[in-house]
């Protein structure tokens, strides 16, 4: 049972790292968050699981709501 909990925690942290890496840089700027801080913290959290799961929860609760995919540069969008 403990092994399953540890694996789930690792998977959540890995999912947060992948999500943070895939976000475009303009989304980080618009959310007023530091990309390097969050990615390095989440990767560090993979080494120390309690820190990693706490950072993944903080990322999901504090950073993700500030990021929206619909915002960003309007330079390449088609005008109606």
C-alpha positions as CSV (number, residue, x, y, z in Angstrom):
1,X,0.0,0.0,0.0
2,X,2.8,2.4,0.9
3,X,4.5,1.6,-2.4
4,X,1.3,2.6,-4.3
5,X,1.1,5.9,-2.4
6,X,4.8,6.7,-3.2
7,X,4.3,5.8,-6.9
8,X,1.2,8.1,-7.1
9,X,3.1,10.9,-5.5
10,X,5.9,10.5,-8.0
11,X,3.4,10.5,-10.9
12,X,1.7,13.7,-9.7
13,X,5.1,15.4,-9.3
14,X,6.3,14.2,-12.8
15,X,3.0,15.4,-14.3
16,X,3.5,18.8,-12.7
17,X,7.1,19.0,-14.1
18,X,5.9,18.1,-17.6
19,X,3.1,20.6,-17.5
20,X,5.5,23.3,-16.3
21,X,8.0,22.6,-19.1
22,X,5.3,22.6,-21.8
23,X,3.8,25.9,-20.8
24,X,4.9,28.8,-23.2
25,X,7.0,31.5,-21.8
26,X,4.4,34.2,-22.4
27,X,2.0,32.3,-20.0
28,X,4.6,32.5,-17.3
29,X,5.1,36.2,-17.8
30,X,1.4,36.9,-17.8
31,X,0.9,34.8,-14.7
32,X,3.7,36.8,-13.1
33,X,5.5,33.6,-12.0
34,X,9.1,32.6,-12.3
35,X,9.4,29.6,-14.7
36,X,13.0,28.6,-13.6
37,X,12.0,28.6,-9.9
38,X,9.0,26.3,-10.4
39,X,10.6,23.9,-12.7
40,X,13.8,23.6,-10.7
41,X,11.7,23.2,-7.5
42,X,9.6,20.5,-8.9
43,X,12.6,18.6,-10.3
44,X,14.3,19.0,-6.9
45,X,11.1,17.6,-5.4
46,X,11.5,14.4,-7.3
47,X,14.5,13.7,-5.1
48,X,12.7,14.5,-1.9
49,X,9.2,13.3,-2.3
50,X,7.4,15.2,0.5
51,X,8.8,18.5,-0.9
52,X,7.8,17.4,-4.4
53,X,4.2,16.6,-3.6
54,X,3.8,19.9,-1.7
55,X,5.3,21.9,-4.5
56,X,3.1,20.0,-7.0
57,X,0.0,20.9,-5.0
58,X,1.2,24.5,-4.7
59,X,1.8,24.6,-8.4
60,X,-1.7,23.3,-9.2
61,X,-3.4,25.6,-6.7
62,X,-1.4,28.8,-7.1
63,X,0.2,28.9,-10.6
64,X,-2.1,27.0,-12.9
65,X,-5.2,29.2,-12.2
66,X,-3.2,32.3,-13.2
67,X,-2.2,30.8,-16.5
68,X,-4.7,30.8,-19.4
69,X,-4.0,29.3,-22.8
70,X,-6.3,31.8,-24.5
71,X,-4.2,34.8,-23.7
72,X,-0.9,35.8,-25.3
73,X,0.3,37.4,-28.4
74,X,-2.5,38.4,-30.8
75,X,0.0,38.9,-33.7
76,X,-0.7,35.5,-35.3
77,X,-4.4,35.2,-34.7
78,X,-6.9,35.5,-37.4
79,X,-9.0,38.6,-37.2
80,X,-12.8,38.2,-37.8
